[in-house]
Amino acid sequence: MGEKKKKIVKTIKVDADKCNGCRACEVICSAFHAAPKYSSNNPARARIKVNRHPLKDIYV
């Protein structure tokens, strides 16, 4: 039988005081993970998401 590969969960720590919600990280992530490399610039395909906190008006 084949061995199951364990998924590695990666995290990114964000300083909410420095984030202004520009979503540049989403654009770079989607371009980096596009196949073939750098063929697409669609932030909807990014593996990270920027969310706005509904009560505090900050991005997390």
N, C-alpha and C positions, 0 to 999 in steps of 0.2 A: 504494500500500500504506500501511496505517496505521503510524504510528510506535509503537515500543514504549516504554512509560513505565518509567523506572528506579525501582526500589523504594528508598526511603530507609530505611536501617536506623538506628533510634534506640537509644541506650543510656541506662541510668540507673546512675549511680554510687551505691553504697550503702556507708555506714559500718557495717560489721558490729558494731562496738562499741556502736552506738546502736540497732540493730535487736533487738527482743525477740520477734519472730515473731508479732506480733498480727494480721498480715494485713490491716490497715486499708487499705493501699495497693491490695490486690487488690479490696476492696469498692468503693473509690472509682473504680478503673479500670473495673470492670465496669459501674458506674452511668454513668460518663461516656461509654462507648462503646455503651451500650444504644440500641436504636432502637424507638420514639421515645425521646428523651432522658429519662433518669431513670425509665424504666418498669420496669426490672429491677434487682435487687440480688443477682445470682448470681455469686459469686466464681469459679466454674468457667469463666465466660465471659471472665474478665479476660485481658488481653494480657500480663500479667506474673505471675510465680509466685514465691512464697517457698519456699525449700527449706532443710531442716535438714541440716547437715553430719553424716554418720553417726558420725564418730569424735571430732569436737571439740565436739559438742553446741552448735553455734552456727548461726544462720540466715544463709543466703547467697542 
